[in-house]
Amino acid sequence: MNSIDQLARTPISKIVIFVLILTVLRIGLTYWMNQGSRERKSMPLARFGSEMLDAFIYAGVFVFLLIRPFAVQAFVIPTGSMWPQIYVNDYIVANKAVYRYSDPQRGDVVVFHPPKEGAISPNDLDANGEMKFDFVKRCIGIPGDLIEVKKGVLYRNGQRVEEPHEAYSVCVDDPNHCQNYRMLSPDEKKGLTIPSFKLVKFKGQLLPLNYTDFDANSPTPEAGNTLEREAPYSVADKFQIIDPNEQMKAVMLPAQRLPKGMYLMMGDNRNNSFDGRGWGLISRDRIIGRAEFVWWPFSQIQRTR
């Protein structure tokens, strides 16, 4: 299935070259077929080859040059940040046309190209310092929204928001490459150090601030429960605050609204998602499409809402 994902992401320049090469071959084969006797034994094979070339040319033009850039595209899910609705290695179809005529709405499951701050390791970046792959998260805030998360509870424009898709989980296999999760019980969730979140203006930049009773945007966040496997939050290097005094100053700052053209994305698997809380906002031009449904594996086929 990885080969399918790689094929779906083939650059348009390579598709154009491929189609041009096939077209030249098709023209050459047609010329050869029109020369000499039509009773050649190889003529049926040549006709078959000509039809196959036609099929590949039409597929290249229709699927890769028309449908994929403007309508729909398939993506594979690399992490469990959207569990339990979308699993690791699920394949989804994204509607790219919908955002050509409208903007993302709160609650949409969105495919987008993340900023470089979203990289977990240097291997996630290409030679130009950009992310090699796309993310799928839920749109939590749109331009103008005032978003705050208070110990796990979402507030939008001062109103508490119920989140039916929100989950808190624990990995049940390899924590470094987790494939399967288990939902935490209410008692287990109470034992977590659940961080709060808001956007603040701090030292000339709009800062995604994660904070607990112990610290804020710390490179080594403290967990109140020694049984917790993971730190309560993770923040990109760009937004980390080293000095504890500066951390507390940031916590005291008022929350800021999302600027024009900027969106906030979070994963549904809230304590197992490195998302906009850790690496910031997404500009409108980085948004690719709206996830519509899971198409593989067949046992997981469903709408993504």
Secondary structure by P-SEA (a helix, b strand, c coil): caaaaaaaaccaaaaaaaaaaaaaaaaaaaaaaacccccccaaaaaaaaaaaaaaaaaaaacccccccccccbbbbbccccccccccccbbbbbbcccccccccccccbbbbbbccccccccccccccccccbbbbbccccccccbbbbcccbbbcccbbbbbcccbbbbbccccccccbbbbbcaaaaaacbbbbbbbbbccccccccccccccccccbbbbccccccccccccccccccccaaaaaaaaabbbbcccccbbbbbbcccccccccccccccccccccccccccccccccccccc
